[in-house]
């Protein structure tokens, strides 16, 4: 995401779509709250809008 933000600049909206399922595996589920906390903590630090 840092490369995208650098390439497009601060005046361009950069977003992320999140889903529990995987594109090719609809039975996939997150391991639990600890995995979600880890993912969203890192996402919160990312340069997205």
N, C-alpha and C positions, 0 to 999 in steps of 0.2 A: 504494500500500500504506500510505502514511502516513495518508491519509484514512480508510482502513478501520480501522487501528489506533486512531486518534483517536476514531472513532465507537463502537467496541466496547469499548475499555478494555483494560487489561493482563491482566485475568483471563479473557479470551476467547482461545482459540487461533486464530491466523491462520496459514495455510499456503499454499504455492504448489506446484502440480503442473507439472513441466517435461517437455517431450517434444521430440525432434528434429523430428518431423513436424508439419505444420500441419493444422488441422481440415479444410480444403478442398483440400489439396495433399499427398498422401501421398508424392510423389516428392521433396519438399523436403528438403534436407540442409543442415546447418550448413556454413559456409565452411571451417571448420577449427578447430584448437585455439585460435587467437587469439580467435575469436568466442566460443567457449565460456568462455574465461577472462574475457573482458569481461562476459558475461552473469552468470556466477556470482560475480564480484567485486562487481558491483552488487547482486545478490541477497543476498550475504553482509552487506551494509551495511543491508539493508532490515529493518524492524521486524516480522519474522515469527518464528514459533516452530519 
